[in-house]
Amino acid sequence: MALSAVASTQSIESRIQALKKKRNAVILAHFYEEGDIQDVADHVGDSLFLAQAGQKLTAPVVLLAGVTFMAESVKLLSPEKTVLVPDQNAGCSLVDHSPFDKYLAWRKQYPDALAVTYVNSSAAVKSITDVCVTSSNAEKIINAIPKDRRILFGPDRNLGRYLSKKLNREMIHYPGSCEVHVLFSARKLFELKELHPKALVIAHPECDESVLQYADVIGATSRLLDEVKNNKAVKEFIVATEDGIFHQMRKARPDAVLVQAPAEGSCACNQCPYMKMNNLEKIARALETLQPRVDVDPKLAEKARVSLDRMMAITEGRTVTWPDRFEWA
């Protein structure tokens, strides 16, 4: 990096620190953000960690550097907080694939089933959901559902299929997918394994089943980071998830060789275009203006909060009650 660029970065980082103090604000960042954003954040983690942190923080202002549904979750769990995002257009392909009307029509087909929805969804979709999950806590939550209840799982079909197979639970899957994780190539991963025979393949469960068959470890971003951090016997890892996680992996294991699993074609398709919409300048501007602000209609929030509250309760080991049927007025 050129000296002028370093000076510019240091200058904006100092500005952000001053603004955080002025606003009594806390910055949360997802593992998929660029490294310079992760470095200015107070807390960095996966979607479960960020939701938990956002709820527990006492700071009145929370800026979430990730995608908008994550900030919505923080707002739903802590409606009294001012929740900011660097760029309100930082969406998610799973949210785009599961518009409320389409998800509701699917949900209404199975009124006796329990709807389990990946947290990568809109507040509106959460409002017609029985319980949310993240890739970190999904197994625990599925196991808390009575065996005699039918399960709807959406909007990520790959995560649903992985859980269904691993936990031996029948599920009806909504046909959505993450545009980043579906582009990893099983054929190219097989060829890459031939070039790196000692490498451990670690993969996110949003990847296609054809990719997961080559994985030695499958888990949420926090689980993959822990594998790199703690498995000192392995010096080489092939990583099938968004490349923002490499920043924390390199900090934890500077001695390890990290290779990203290849996508089809020659593009960097395994970068999330929405996560990469955020930058330090946008963070500084959001803290300065307290905009863009994430708000959820109170009536919608009341309904959506139920699915997140159940998620948090089960994650913390508390028991929950389940509705007998889905009622839509």
VEXLORO-889067 format. One line per field, with one value per atom (N, C-alpha, C): residue in one letter; atom name; x, y, z. Coordinates in steps of 0.05 Angstrom, whole numbers. Example, Ala and Ser with C-alpha at 12.3 -4.5 7.8 and 13.67 -1.06 7.14 Angstrom:
BEGIN
residu: (a/a/a/s/s/s) .
atome: (N/CA/C/N/CA/C) .
u: (264/246/264/257/273/258) .
v: (-114/-90/-66/-45/-21/1) .
w: (156/156/156/142/143/157) .
***
This chain:
BEGIN
residu: (m/m/m/a/a/a/l/l/l/s/s/s/a/a/a/v/v/v/a/a/a/s/s/s/t/t/t/q/q/q/s/s/s/i/i/i/e/e/e/s/s/s/r/r/r/i/i/i/q/q/q/a/a/a/l/l/l/k/k/k/k/k/k/k/k/k/r/r/r/n/n/n/a/a/a/v/v/v/i/i/i/l/l/l/a/a/a/h/h/h/f/f/f/y/y/y/e/e/e/e/e/e/g/g/g/d/d/d/i/i/i/q/q/q/d/d/d/v/v/v/a/a/a/d/d/d/h/h/h/v/v/v/g/g/g/d/d/d/s/s/s/l/l/l/f/f/f/l/l/l/a/a/a/q/q/q/a/a/a/g/g/g/q/q/q/k/k/k/l/l/l/t/t/t/a/a/a/p/p/p/v/v/v/v/v/v/l/l/l/l/l/l/a/a/a/g/g/g/v/v/v/t/t/t/f/f/f/m/m/m/a/a/a/e/e/e/s/s/s/v/v/v/k/k/k/l/l/l/l/l/l/s/s/s/p/p/p/e/e/e/k/k/k/t/t/t/v/v/v/l/l/l/v/v/v/p/p/p/d/d/d/q/q/q/n/n/n/a/a/a/g/g/g/c/c/c/s/s/s/l/l/l/v/v/v/d/d/d/h/h/h/s/s/s/p/p/p/f/f/f/d/d/d/k/k/k/y/y/y/l/l/l/a/a/a/w/w/w/r/r/r/k/k/k/q/q/q/y/y/y/p/p/p/d/d/d/a/a/a/l/l/l/a/a/a/v/v/v/t/t/t/y/y/y/v/v/v/n/n/n/s/s/s/s/s/s/a/a/a/a/a/a/v/v/v/k/k/k/s/s/s/i/i/i/t/t/t/d/d/d/v/v/v/c/c/c/v/v/v/t/t/t/s/s/s/s/s/s/n/n/n/a/a/a/e/e/e/k/k/k/i/i/i/i/i/i/n/n/n/a/a/a/i/i/i/p/p/p/k/k/k/d/d/d/r/r/r/r/r/r/i/i/i/l/l/l/f/f/f/g/g/g/p/p/p/d/d/d/r/r/r/n/n/n/l/l/l/g/g/g/r/r/r/y/y/y/l/l/l/s/s/s/k/k/k/k/k/k/l/l/l/n/n/n/r/r/r/e/e/e/m/m/m/i/i/i/h/h/h/y/y/y/p/p/p/g/g/g/s/s/s/c/c/c/e/e/e/v/v/v/h/h/h/v/v/v/l/l/l/f/f/f/s/s/s/a/a/a/r/r/r/k/k/k/l/l/l/f/f/f/e/e/e/l/l/l/k/k/k/e/e/e/l/l/l/h/h/h/p/p/p/k/k/k/a/a/a/l/l/l/v/v/v/i/i/i/a/a/a/h/h/h/p/p/p/e/e/e/c/c/c/d/d/d/e/e/e/s/s/s/v/v/v/l/l/l/q/q/q/y/y/y/a/a/a/d/d/d/v/v/v/i/i/i/g/g/g/a/a/a/t/t/t/s/s/s/r/r/r/l/l/l/l/l/l/d/d/d/e/e/e/v/v/v/k/k/k/n/n/n/n/n/n/k/k/k/a/a/a/v/v/v/k/k/k/e/e/e/f/f/f/i/i/i/v/v/v/a/a/a/t/t/t/e/e/e/d/d/d/g/g/g/i/i/i/f/f/f/h/h/h/q/q/q/m/m/m/r/r/r/k/k/k/a/a/a/r/r/r/p/p/p/d/d/d/a/a/a/v/v/v/l/l/l/v/v/v/q/q/q/a/a/a/p/p/p/a/a/a/e/e/e/g/g/g/s/s/s/c/c/c/a/a/a/c/c/c/n/n/n/q/q/q/c/c/c/p/p/p/y/y/y/m/m/m/k/k/k/m/m/m/n/n/n/n/n/n/l/l/l/e/e/e/k/k/k/i/i/i/a/a/a/r/r/r/a/a/a/l/l/l/e/e/e/t/t/t/l/l/l/q/q/q/p/p/p/r/r/r/v/v/v/d/d/d/v/v/v/d/d/d/p/p/p/k/k/k/l/l/l/a/a/a/e/e/e/k/k/k/a/a/a/r/r/r/v/v/v/s/s/s/l/l/l/d/d/d/r/r/r/m/m/m/m/m/m/a/a/a/i/i/i/t/t/t/e/e/e/g/g/g/r/r/r/t/t/t/v/v/v/t/t/t/w/w/w/p/p/p/d/d/d/r/r/r/f/f/f/e/e/e/w/w/w/a/a/a) .
atome: (N/CA/C/N/CA/C/N/CA/C/N/CA/C/N/CA/C/N/CA/C/N/CA/C/N/CA/C/N/CA/C/N/CA/C/N/CA/C/N/CA/C/N/CA/C/N/CA/C/N/CA/C/N/CA/C/N/CA/C/N/CA/C/N/CA/C/N/CA/C/N/CA/C/N/CA/C/N/CA/C/N/CA/C/N/CA/C/N/CA/C/N/CA/C/N/CA/C/N/CA/C/N/CA/C/N/CA/C/N/CA/C/N/CA/C/N/CA/C/N/CA/C/N/CA/C/N/CA/C/N/CA/C/N/CA/C/N/CA/C/N/CA/C/N/CA/C/N/CA/C/N/CA/C/N/CA/C/N/CA/C/N/CA/C/N/CA/C/N/CA/C/N/CA/C/N/CA/C/N/CA/C/N/CA/C/N/CA/C/N/CA/C/N/CA/C/N/CA/C/N/CA/C/N/CA/C/N/CA/C/N/CA/C/N/CA/C/N/CA/C/N/CA/C/N/CA/C/N/CA/C/N/CA/C/N/CA/C/N/CA/C/N/CA/C/N/CA/C/N/CA/C/N/CA/C/N/CA/C/N/CA/C/N/CA/C/N/CA/C/N/CA/C/N/CA/C/N/CA/C/N/CA/C/N/CA/C/N/CA/C/N/CA/C/N/CA/C/N/CA/C/N/CA/C/N/CA/C/N/CA/C/N/CA/C/N/CA/C/N/CA/C/N/CA/C/N/CA/C/N/CA/C/N/CA/C/N/CA/C/N/CA/C/N/CA/C/N/CA/C/N/CA/C/N/CA/C/N/CA/C/N/CA/C/N/CA/C/N/CA/C/N/CA/C/N/CA/C/N/CA/C/N/CA/C/N/CA/C/N/CA/C/N/CA/C/N/CA/C/N/CA/C/N/CA/C/N/CA/C/N/CA/C/N/CA/C/N/CA/C/N/CA/C/N/CA/C/N/CA/C/N/CA/C/N/CA/C/N/CA/C/N/CA/C/N/CA/C/N/CA/C/N/CA/C/N/CA/C/N/CA/C/N/CA/C/N/CA/C/N/CA/C/N/CA/C/N/CA/C/N/CA/C/N/CA/C/N/CA/C/N/CA/C/N/CA/C/N/CA/C/N/CA/C/N/CA/C/N/CA/C/N/CA/C/N/CA/C/N/CA/C/N/CA/C/N/CA/C/N/CA/C/N/CA/C/N/CA/C/N/CA/C/N/CA/C/N/CA/C/N/CA/C/N/CA/C/N/CA/C/N/CA/C/N/CA/C/N/CA/C/N/CA/C/N/CA/C/N/CA/C/N/CA/C/N/CA/C/N/CA/C/N/CA/C/N/CA/C/N/CA/C/N/CA/C/N/CA/C/N/CA/C/N/CA/C/N/CA/C/N/CA/C/N/CA/C/N/CA/C/N/CA/C/N/CA/C/N/CA/C/N/CA/C/N/CA/C/N/CA/C/N/CA/C/N/CA/C/N/CA/C/N/CA/C/N/CA/C/N/CA/C/N/CA/C/N/CA/C/N/CA/C/N/CA/C/N/CA/C/N/CA/C/N/CA/C/N/CA/C/N/CA/C/N/CA/C/N/CA/C/N/CA/C/N/CA/C/N/CA/C/N/CA/C/N/CA/C/N/CA/C/N/CA/C/N/CA/C/N/CA/C/N/CA/C/N/CA/C/N/CA/C/N/CA/C/N/CA/C/N/CA/C/N/CA/C/N/CA/C/N/CA/C/N/CA/C/N/CA/C/N/CA/C/N/CA/C/N/CA/C/N/CA/C/N/CA/C/N/CA/C/N/CA/C/N/CA/C/N/CA/C/N/CA/C/N/CA/C/N/CA/C/N/CA/C/N/CA/C/N/CA/C/N/CA/C/N/CA/C/N/CA/C/N/CA/C/N/CA/C/N/CA/C/N/CA/C/N/CA/C/N/CA/C/N/CA/C/N/CA/C/N/CA/C/N/CA/C/N/CA/C/N/CA/C/N/CA/C/N/CA/C/N/CA/C/N/CA/C/N/CA/C/N/CA/C/N/CA/C/N/CA/C/N/CA/C/N/CA/C/N/CA/C/N/CA/C/N/CA/C/N/CA/C/N/CA/C/N/CA/C/N/CA/C/N/CA/C/N/CA/C/N/CA/C/N/CA/C/N/CA/C/N/CA/C/N/CA/C/N/CA/C/N/CA/C/N/CA/C/N/CA/C/N/CA/C/N/CA/C/N/CA/C/N/CA/C/N/CA/C/N/CA/C/N/CA/C/N/CA/C/N/CA/C/N/CA/C/N/CA/C/N/CA/C/N/CA/C/N/CA/C/N/CA/C/N/CA/C/N/CA/C/N/CA/C/N/CA/C/N/CA/C/N/CA/C/N/CA/C/N/CA/C/N/CA/C/N/CA/C/N/CA/C/N/CA/C/N/CA/C/N/CA/C/N/CA/C/N/CA/C/N/CA/C/N/CA/C/N/CA/C/N/CA/C/N/CA/C/N/CA/C/N/CA/C/N/CA/C/N/CA/C/N/CA/C/N/CA/C/N/CA/C/N/CA/C/N/CA/C/N/CA/C/N/CA/C/N/CA/C) .
u: (17/0/18/11/26/24/45/45/21/12/-11/-36/-38/-62/-62/-38/-36/-44/-34/-41/-71/-83/-111/-127/-119/-133/-131/-107/-103/-120/-122/-137/-167/-178/-206/-212/-192/-196/-197/-180/-180/-206/-217/-242/-265/-264/-284/-283/-259/-256/-267/-262/-272/-302/-314/-343/-356/-343/-354/-356/-336/-336/-357/-359/-379/-408/-413/-440/-446/-425/-428/-437/-423/-431/-412/-423/-407/-410/-388/-388/-386/-405/-405/-399/-381/-374/-375/-385/-386/-359/-354/-329/-324/-345/-343/-336/-334/-326/-296/-288/-259/-244/-218/-202/-201/-200/-198/-223/-246/-271/-271/-262/-260/-242/-221/-201/-211/-231/-242/-266/-275/-299/-292/-312/-309/-314/-331/-337/-339/-327/-328/-338/-356/-366/-385/-398/-418/-445/-466/-492/-504/-499/-509/-495/-469/-453/-462/-466/-473/-501/-520/-546/-545/-529/-526/-512/-491/-477/-494/-509/-526/-547/-557/-577/-566/-541/-529/-516/-508/-494/-512/-499/-513/-511/-493/-490/-516/-523/-549/-548/-524/-521/-504/-515/-500/-498/-474/-471/-463/-478/-472/-461/-436/-423/-426/-446/-452/-472/-495/-517/-542/-561/-583/-600/-604/-621/-608/-581/-568/-574/-574/-581/-610/-627/-655/-658/-643/-644/-637/-616/-607/-630/-643/-665/-688/-695/-717/-713/-688/-682/-677/-670/-665/-678/-705/-719/-712/-702/-695/-669/-653/-627/-630/-612/-609/-590/-600/-584/-578/-552/-542/-530/-529/-514/-498/-475/-460/-474/-488/-501/-527/-549/-575/-581/-566/-569/-554/-540/-525/-545/-556/-577/-566/-581/-574/-590/-577/-591/-613/-608/-629/-654/-650/-673/-687/-672/-684/-700/-690/-702/-727/-732/-755/-772/-784/-802/-826/-837/-857/-881/-892/-916/-911/-888/-881/-876/-862/-857/-883/-901/-926/-943/-944/-959/-948/-922/-909/-916/-914/-920/-949/-967/-996/-1003/-986/-992/-989/-975/-969/-976/-1001/-1008/-1001/-999/-993/-963/-946/-917/-906/-881/-866/-847/-848/-830/-804/-782/-755/-742/-735/-725/-697/-679/-652/-653/-635/-636/-631/-620/-616/-643/-660/-687/-697/-718/-728/-744/-749/-765/-794/-803/-830/-832/-812/-811/-808/-793/-790/-817/-834/-860/-879/-874/-891/-875/-855/-836/-840/-837/-839/-812/-790/-764/-743/-725/-702/-678/-660/-635/-612/-588/-564/-549/-528/-514/-499/-495/-482/-501/-526/-544/-566/-566/-588/-592/-570/-573/-587/-579/-590/-620/-627/-655/-672/-662/-677/-681/-661/-664/-683/-690/-709/-738/-742/-769/-779/-803/-813/-812/-805/-801/-826/-849/-874/-884/-868/-876/-862/-878/-866/-851/-829/-812/-811/-816/-810/-784/-766/-740/-735/-729/-723/-706/-697/-699/-675/-655/-631/-635/-639/-644/-619/-595/-571/-567/-570/-568/-589/-613/-635/-629/-619/-612/-590/-570/-548/-558/-575/-586/-604/-621/-639/-624/-603/-587/-571/-559/-543/-559/-583/-599/-621/-623/-643/-671/-676/-703/-713/-738/-750/-758/-753/-760/-770/-787/-796/-780/-765/-746/-756/-753/-759/-736/-741/-721/-703/-690/-672/-644/-625/-597/-580/-556/-537/-521/-521/-509/-478/-467/-438/-431/-444/-436/-444/-464/-471/-452/-435/-417/-390/-385/-361/-364/-342/-342/-332/-349/-340/-318/-320/-300/-273/-273/-248/-237/-255/-246/-232/-243/-230/-202/-199/-173/-154/-164/-148/-138/-155/-146/-123/-123/-101/-75/-76/-53/-44/-62/-56/-66/-52/-62/-62/-46/-45/-64/-78/-96/-122/-132/-158/-179/-200/-221/-243/-247/-268/-288/-314/-335/-359/-373/-398/-421/-440/-462/-481/-477/-493/-483/-459/-449/-466/-464/-479/-468/-486/-479/-455/-453/-430/-404/-404/-379/-375/-396/-394/-383/-388/-378/-347/-333/-304/-294/-312/-304/-297/-276/-268/-283/-288/-302/-323/-348/-370/-381/-384/-394/-397/-408/-411/-384/-383/-358/-342/-355/-341/-329/-343/-332/-308/-309/-286/-262/-267/-245/-232/-249/-238/-221/-229/-214/-186/-184/-158/-141/-155/-141/-130/-146/-140/-127/-130/-119/-90/-72/-44/-29/-41/-28/-30/-49/-53/-41/-26/-13/-25/-44/-56/-86/-101/-130/-141/-161/-176/-203/-210/-233/-256/-279/-302/-322/-316/-335/-325/-339/-332/-305/-289/-260/-254/-275/-270/-260/-267/-259/-229/-216/-187/-172/-183/-170/-165/-186/-184/-167/-170/-154/-124/-117/-88/-78/-94/-85/-82/-99/-98/-76/-71/-51/-34/-15/2/20/23/40/25/-2/-18/-20/-22/-28/-58/-70/-99/-105/-121/-128/-158/-169/-198/-206/-228/-239/-248/-244/-250/-279/-286/-313/-313/-336/-338/-329/-317/-307/-282/-276/-251/-256/-281/-287/-284/-283/-282/-310/-325/-354/-359/-338/-342/-336/-338/-339/-368/-378/-405/-406/-419/-419/-433/-451/-465/-448/-433/-415/-394/-385/-364/-373/-399/-409/-402/-395/-388/-359/-352/-324/-322/-297/-292/-305/-305/-317/-347/-360/-389/-394/-377/-380/-377/-357/-353/-377/-387/-410/-435/-439/-462/-461/-437/-434/-438/-430/-431/-460/-476/-503/-524/-516/-535/-555/-545/-560/-541/-550/-577/-584/-609/-618/-637/-635/-653/-676/-700/-724/-743/-759/-779/-805/-826/-853/-859/-869/-873/-891/-913/-931/-917/-902/-887/-865/-852/-830/-840/-864/-875/-878/-888/-891/-864/-846/-820/-803/-806/-789/-794/-818/-824/-805/-800/-782/-753/-744/-717/-715/-736/-736/-735/-750/-748/-720/-708/-681/-662/-663/-645/-650/-675/-682/-670/-674/-664/-634/-621/-592/-581/-596/-587/-596/-609/-617/-643/-660/-686/-707/-728/-750/-769/-782/-802/-827/-848/-873/-877/-890/-894/-923/-931/-959/-968/-994/-1005/-1008/-1015/-1020/-1011/-1007/-1002/-1029/-1034/-1059/-1052/-1065/-1060/-1086/-1086/-1110/-1108) .
v: (-24/0/25/44/69/84/101/117/135/147/165/149/125/108/100/93/86/109/133/158/163/159/164/145/119/99/105/113/120/144/163/187/181/164/158/140/122/106/123/144/162/177/185/199/181/155/136/133/130/127/151/175/200/201/193/193/172/149/128/139/153/165/186/203/225/214/193/182/160/153/130/106/100/80/56/33/8/-2/-11/-22/-52/-66/-95/-101/-120/-127/-157/-164/-193/-201/-227/-239/-235/-229/-227/-198/-180/-152/-151/-129/-125/-123/-129/-130/-103/-80/-54/-48/-58/-54/-72/-97/-114/-102/-89/-78/-54/-39/-16/-24/-48/-57/-64/-61/-68/-98/-110/-139/-149/-172/-185/-213/-222/-249/-257/-281/-290/-279/-286/-273/-279/-303/-309/-291/-290/-273/-244/-234/-206/-200/-219/-215/-215/-234/-236/-211/-202/-178/-154/-151/-128/-126/-149/-150/-143/-152/-149/-122/-108/-83/-62/-45/-23/3/4/28/35/61/69/68/69/69/45/29/6/9/8/7/-21/-33/-61/-60/-68/-70/-99/-103/-130/-126/-140/-135/-128/-116/-103/-121/-146/-164/-168/-167/-170/-146/-122/-98/-99/-109/-113/-130/-152/-170/-156/-140/-124/-106/-92/-74/-89/-112/-128/-136/-144/-153/-130/-106/-83/-58/-57/-35/-7/-6/21/32/16/25/39/57/68/49/37/17/29/30/42/21/26/10/29/20/38/43/22/25/8/22/8/-10/-8/-25/-51/-55/-80/-102/-115/-135/-163/-182/-211/-226/-244/-259/-277/-286/-303/-287/-262/-245/-239/-234/-229/-253/-278/-302/-309/-296/-303/-279/-267/-244/-253/-235/-242/-257/-247/-259/-288/-293/-320/-338/-328/-344/-350/-331/-335/-356/-355/-375/-403/-406/-432/-440/-422/-427/-437/-424/-430/-458/-470/-497/-518/-512/-532/-520/-514/-500/-516/-542/-558/-560/-551/-553/-529/-533/-511/-499/-473/-460/-452/-463/-457/-440/-415/-397/-388/-390/-381/-351/-341/-313/-295/-306/-291/-287/-270/-266/-239/-229/-203/-204/-181/-180/-189/-183/-192/-223/-236/-265/-276/-263/-272/-271/-252/-249/-272/-289/-312/-338/-336/-358/-366/-392/-401/-398/-403/-400/-394/-376/-371/-388/-392/-406/-391/-395/-388/-414/-413/-438/-448/-430/-438/-454/-446/-459/-476/-479/-493/-522/-537/-564/-565/-548/-547/-541/-523/-514/-536/-548/-570/-593/-599/-620/-614/-588/-580/-582/-587/-590/-618/-622/-649/-666/-691/-709/-713/-709/-713/-689/-667/-643/-641/-635/-630/-604/-603/-580/-568/-542/-527/-513/-514/-500/-482/-457/-438/-415/-397/-399/-413/-422/-435/-465/-475/-504/-520/-509/-525/-529/-508/-511/-530/-528/-546/-575/-580/-608/-619/-603/-612/-620/-603/-608/-633/-635/-657/-684/-684/-709/-715/-695/-699/-707/-694/-699/-720/-730/-750/-739/-715/-703/-696/-705/-698/-669/-655/-627/-621/-600/-589/-564/-562/-541/-519/-495/-472/-470/-464/-465/-440/-431/-408/-417/-398/-405/-379/-382/-360/-359/-336/-333/-336/-333/-336/-366/-379/-407/-427/-422/-441/-441/-421/-420/-434/-445/-461/-486/-493/-515/-541/-562/-588/-599/-596/-607/-594/-567/-553/-558/-562/-569/-596/-615/-642/-639/-623/-618/-604/-585/-571/-589/-608/-627/-644/-650/-666/-650/-624/-607/-602/-605/-600/-624/-646/-671/-670/-653/-651/-630/-616/-595/-606/-592/-598/-580/-592/-577/-570/-544/-535/-518/-523/-512/-503/-483/-473/-490/-497/-514/-502/-476/-464/-473/-486/-497/-520/-525/-548/-574/-594/-620/-632/-626/-636/-626/-601/-590/-601/-603/-613/-641/-657/-685/-686/-665/-664/-651/-641/-626/-645/-638/-652/-640/-614/-600/-582/-584/-568/-552/-526/-510/-480/-466/-437/-423/-398/-384/-385/-383/-384/-412/-433/-460/-464/-453/-456/-441/-417/-402/-417/-429/-445/-468/-480/-503/-494/-472/-462/-453/-441/-430/-453/-474/-494/-520/-525/-550/-545/-544/-537/-559/-583/-605/-601/-585/-581/-553/-553/-528/-516/-530/-521/-526/-506/-508/-497/-512/-503/-494/-469/-457/-451/-463/-459/-441/-416/-395/-368/-347/-320/-312/-298/-295/-274/-260/-241/-255/-281/-296/-300/-297/-301/-281/-258/-237/-247/-258/-268/-294/-310/-335/-330/-310/-303/-291/-276/-265/-287/-307/-329/-349/-354/-374/-363/-345/-334/-355/-378/-400/-417/-415/-433/-423/-442/-435/-437/-416/-415/-411/-430/-429/-428/-409/-409/-429/-443/-462/-447/-459/-445/-444/-422/-419/-428/-432/-438/-413/-416/-394/-382/-358/-345/-320/-315/-291/-296/-274/-276/-277/-297/-299/-306/-317/-325/-302/-277/-253/-244/-237/-227/-198/-192/-164/-145/-155/-138/-131/-150/-145/-124/-126/-109/-81/-76/-49/-30/-41/-24/-16/7/16/35/43/60/88/99/125/125/103/101/98/83/80/107/122/148/167/166/183/175/149/139/148/147/155/186/200/229/238/226/235/218/196/176/167/164/153/137/116/105/91/95/83/60/38/15/16/17/17/-4/-15/-35/-27/-28/-21/-36/-22/-34/-59/-58/-81/-105/-100/-121/-132/-113/-121/-139/-134/-150/-179/-183/-210/-223/-208/-219/-226/-211/-216/-243/-254/-280/-302/-302/-323/-320/-295/-290/-296/-289/-295/-325/-341/-370/-380/-369/-376/-371/-348/-341/-359/-364/-381/-409/-422/-449/-449/-429/-427/-425/-412/-409/-432/-452/-476/-474/-454/-452/-466/-475/-489/-468/-476/-459/-475/-460/-473/-469/-488/-486/-484/-468/-466/-492/-497/-522/-519/-495/-491/-462/-458/-431/-418/-396/-382/-355/-351/-326/-310/-286/-269/-250) .
w: (0/0/0/-17/-19/7/13/38/40/18/19/26/16/21/51/61/90/107/100/116/115/91/88/105/105/121/151/159/187/195/177/182/186/168/171/195/201/225/250/251/274/275/252/251/261/254/263/293/304/333/348/337/350/348/326/322/340/343/361/390/398/425/428/407/407/408/393/391/412/428/446/430/409/390/391/382/380/351/340/313/314/301/297/268/263/235/231/208/200/189/192/182/153/137/108/100/118/111/105/92/86/112/112/136/150/135/149/165/156/171/196/193/216/237/229/248/263/252/267/284/280/295/324/341/369/372/355/356/328/323/296/300/283/286/264/268/249/257/243/247/274/285/312/333/331/350/348/324/321/333/329/340/371/382/411/422/408/418/416/394/391/413/422/443/470/476/502/506/484/487/501/517/530/514/494/479/464/463/451/420/409/380/371/352/342/312/301/272/264/247/238/210/207/181/172/155/145/123/125/107/123/109/123/141/133/149/177/179/204/222/211/226/235/217/224/249/250/273/298/297/321/329/310/316/328/317/328/357/363/390/409/399/416/403/404/390/401/425/437/426/412/402/375/369/343/328/306/291/264/257/232/214/189/169/152/142/124/97/87/61/62/60/62/38/17/-6/-4/18/22/30/9/13/15/6/8/-13/-27/-48/-36/-11/1/8/16/21/-5/-26/-53/-63/-57/-67/-51/-28/-11/-5/-25/-20/-3/13/32/20/-2/-14/-22/-34/-43/-19/2/25/40/42/55/40/14/-2/4/5/11/39/58/86/90/76/80/69/52/42/64/85/106/134/140/164/190/188/211/217/198/201/216/227/240/219/216/197/210/201/210/188/195/175/182/162/165/170/188/195/171/150/125/111/123/113/123/110/117/143/156/179/173/149/141/141/130/129/157/174/202/216/208/221/217/197/191/196/213/219/248/254/282/297/283/296/275/281/263/271/253/259/245/255/240/234/218/213/238/258/283/301/302/322/310/283/270/280/285/294/321/339/366/365/347/345/332/311/298/318/334/354/376/380/400/390/365/353/357/367/371/346/349/326/310/322/307/292/293/278/251/231/204/204/189/188/160/158/134/139/119/123/99/105/83/94/77/48/35/51/38/37/12/9/15/10/15/45/60/89/100/89/97/90/66/58/76/82/99/127/138/165/164/144/141/141/125/122/148/160/184/208/211/235/230/206/199/204/196/199/171/166/141/141/119/117/89/88/62/58/36/32/13/21/3/-17/-43/-63/-66/-44/-45/-42/-48/-46/-43/-32/-30/-56/-69/-95/-94/-70/-67/-64/-45/-39/-60/-76/-97/-120/-122/-145/-141/-117/-114/-131/-144/-163/-151/-152/-141/-159/-185/-203/-198/-196/-191/-163/-144/-117/-116/-131/-133/-145/-166/-178/-159/-144/-124/-102/-94/-73/-83/-109/-121/-119/-122/-120/-91/-73/-44/-28/-30/-18/13/25/54/66/48/57/69/89/100/86/77/63/84/88/106/91/96/79/95/85/97/86/103/94/73/67/45/17/17/-9/-19/-45/-56/-45/-45/-34/-49/-75/-91/-81/-69/-57/-29/-14/14/16/-5/-4/-2/-10/-8/17/34/58/81/95/119/144/142/164/151/161/151/175/172/194/187/206/204/202/195/193/219/241/267/271/263/265/247/223/204/215/226/238/261/278/301/291/269/258/251/236/228/253/272/295/313/316/337/326/300/289/280/299/293/278/277/263/233/224/195/188/166/158/133/121/96/96/88/88/62/51/28/40/35/48/29/33/16/30/31/40/31/37/28/38/22/28/50/60/82/107/111/134/135/112/111/129/133/149/178/190/217/218/197/196/194/178/176/202/216/242/262/261/280/274/247/239/216/223/201/189/202/191/171/170/154/125/107/79/75/66/62/32/21/-7/-9/-24/-27/-48/-41/-60/-85/-108/-133/-141/-154/-166/-195/-206/-235/-250/-273/-289/-277/-284/-275/-258/-251/-236/-206/-190/-161/-150/-160/-153/-124/-111/-83/-64/-74/-57/-56/-32/-30/-39/-61/-71/-51/-35/-16/8/19/41/32/7/-3/-11/-8/-12/10/33/56/55/66/68/91/97/120/118/94/89/95/87/92/122/136/164/179/171/183/178/153/147/162/166/181/210/222/250/252/232/232/230/212/206/220/232/243/222/198/175/158/143/142/169/177/202/194/209/204/224/213/230/219/237/230/241/225/234/260/281/307/306/290/289/276/255/241/260/274/292/315/325/346/337/313/302/296/284/275/299/321/345/357/353/365/355/329/318/327/331/341/371/386/414/419/403/406/400/379/372/395/406/429/453/458/481/479/455/451/452/439/439/467/485/513/530/519/534/548/541/553/536/549/534/522/501/487/482/476/468/438/425/396/390/370/362/349/352/339/309/300/272/264/239/229/222/235/230/216/193/179/177/188/187/164) .
***
